[in-house]
Amino acid sequence: YCTRQMYGYSPSWALHWDYRKKGILEEIRHYNADVVSLQEVETEQFYQFFQPEFEKDGYQGIFAPKSRARTMQESEAKYVDGCAIFWKSNKFKLITKQVIEFNQLAIANAEGSENILNRVMTKDNIGLCALLETKEDIWDNGLPAPELVRQ
């Protein structure tokens, strides 16, 4: 996504993915967040870079590529971007995940409106949700009320 045409004011070395991905990871590590959500992550970069790096820091993660990846061969699908969610595995347990395909929701709710269909059919936007449960052993001062543990 970072090309010389789009970012002509940036030095070319700063546009290379090998440089940028280290900076992205460094920034995320700085904040030491319990949950990290990323968008526009290429499938291959999730599995080859982000997942192994986050695992070193005690995270687990899930990923969902954009819908068009299902129509491609693996050699092409690895370049399709999507959404990723990582969480500290010592604090949370994944209960379930849900991929939201916005164009499918729009089609289901368009009620025949061509304007809506024309607007969304050219898009390939998704969302990824994770239902996480807090692990009991992270509470230093005892458990909170049961209705607050699972949100």
Backbone hydrogen bonds, N-H to C=O, Kabsch-Sander energy under -0.5 kcal/mol:
donor,donor_aa,acceptor,acceptor_aa,energy
3,T,1,Y,-1.1
7,Y,3,T,-2.4
10,S,7,Y,-1.9
14,A,11,P,-1.2
15,L,11,P,-0.6
15,L,12,S,-1.1
16,H,12,S,-0.6
16,H,13,W,-0.6
19,Y,16,H,-0.7
20,R,16,H,-2.4
21,K,17,W,-3.1
22,K,18,D,-0.7
23,G,19,Y,-1.5
24,I,20,R,-2.4
25,L,21,K,-2.2
26,E,22,K,-2.5
27,E,23,G,-2.2
28,I,24,I,-2.2
29,R,25,L,-2.7
30,H,26,E,-1.9
31,Y,27,E,-1.1
31,Y,28,I,-0.6
32,N,28,I,-1.0
32,N,29,R,-0.5
33,A,28,I,-0.6
36,V,86,F,-2.8
38,L,84,A,-3.0
41,V,82,G,-2.2
42,E,40,E,-0.6
43,T,80,V,-2.1
44,E,78,K,-2.6
46,F,42,E,-2.1
47,Y,43,T,-1.9
48,Q,44,E,-3.0
49,F,45,Q,-1.8
50,F,45,Q,-2.5
51,Q,46,F,-3.2
53,E,49,F,-2.2
54,F,50,F,-3.0
55,E,51,Q,-2.3
56,K,52,P,-1.3
57,D,53,E,-0.7
57,D,54,F,-0.8
58,G,55,E,-1.6
59,Y,54,F,-2.1
60,Q,87,W,-2.4
62,I,85,I,-2.4
64,A,83,C,-2.2
66,K,81,D,-2.3
69,A,66,K,-1.9
70,R,67,S,-1.9
71,T,68,R,-1.5
72,M,69,A,-1.3
76,E,73,Q,-1.4
77,A,73,Q,-2.9
78,K,74,E,-1.5
79,Y,76,E,-1.7
80,V,77,A,-1.7
82,G,41,V,-1.5
83,C,64,A,-2.3
84,A,38,L,-2.6
85,I,62,I,-2.0
86,F,36,V,-3.0
87,W,60,Q,-2.4
88,K,34,D,-2.2
89,S,58,G,-2.7
89,S,87,W,-0.5
90,N,58,G,-0.5
91,K,88,K,-1.5
92,F,88,K,-2.0
93,K,133,E,-2.3
95,I,131,L,-3.3
96,T,131,L,-1.1
98,Q,129,C,-2.2
100,I,127,G,-3.0
101,E,99,V,-0.6
102,F,100,I,-0.8
102,F,125,N,-1.6
103,N,125,N,-0.6
104,Q,101,E,-0.5
105,L,101,E,-1.9
106,A,102,F,-2.3
107,I,103,N,-2.3
108,A,104,Q,-2.2
109,N,105,L,-1.4
110,A,106,A,-0.7
110,A,107,I,-0.7
113,S,110,A,-1.9
114,E,112,G,-0.6
117,L,113,S,-2.1
118,N,114,E,-3.1
119,R,115,N,-1.7
120,V,116,I,-2.2
121,M,117,L,-2.3
122,T,118,N,-0.5
123,K,120,V,-1.5
127,G,100,I,-2.2
129,C,98,Q,-2.7
131,L,96,T,-3.0
132,L,130,A,-0.8
133,E,93,K,-2.9
134,T,149,V,-1.0
135,K,91,K,-3.0
138,I,135,K,-1.4
139,W,136,E,-1.8
140,D,138,I,-0.7
142,G,139,W,-0.6
148,L,145,A,-2.4
149,V,145,A,-0.8
149,V,146,P,-0.8
150,R,146,P,-0.9
151,Q,149,V,-0.8
